[in-house]
């Protein structure tokens, strides 16, 4: 399981959240078996979703982050509940492209630099709230930062990272998010900038054995952080046969009758966890009677 800590500065000027999402991204890799670059891209997105999910207020709230870029990976989607338990999906899990000019996995190349990042929050209102911004870099963290600045008018620093082993297993993954609260002055901004000047990449910190609290103490130094929440999020899919039945009913009576006529068994696979649900002709006919 992961480890997530959310804190606030003693003077109430800023909040900082940090997460070790290594186990979460490792489970994502086990389920989807993506190429290394896609593991890095989708791993960053589910890490961000976990952080943003933990920021939700109500138990039944959820957040969905969708990245629709121009790159070969296609659309990436991450969803989290209010406890920070995320799940993710990518249209094209296998993308083989060269390393970028820094010798790193080319996440921007897989995602694309043209497109949008959308955040959908379901907080129990009649309609979910939706905010969308153009992609800034396709590196995910910068795009999350842009979303908060443009859609929520909240000055934010976001760092996300996934370190993938040569055998495609996940060595380290994590992230942190620093946000200024109303009333924060230039001195607060200066302190954050000073802290981040020589900070290591988040994957280097996690890989060296630093905990989320250690990360917060580093990037939030001088703020005397107070813990607001602690969580141990896991990669969690909420699919069920009942949900799949509702999805089948949503395709319309005519299409459902066609499936029942043409196939002895209809198999439906969950995009998020790859679990397969089988429905016999008789099962579909029972659904049609509802």
Protein Blocks (a to p, Z undefined) as FASTA:
>chain_A
ZZddddddfklpaccddddfklmmmmmmmmnopafklmmmmmmmmmmmmmmmmmpmbfkb
ccddddddfbfnlpadddddfkopacdddfblcccddddfkopacfklmnopadcddddd
dehiabdcddddddfklnommmmmmmmmmmnopacdddddddddfkopafbgcddddddd
ehiafklmmmmmmmmmmgccfklmmmnopafklmmmmmmgoklpacfbdcddddddfbdf
klmmmmmmmnojklmmmmmmmpmbdcdddfklopacdddfklmmmmmmZZ
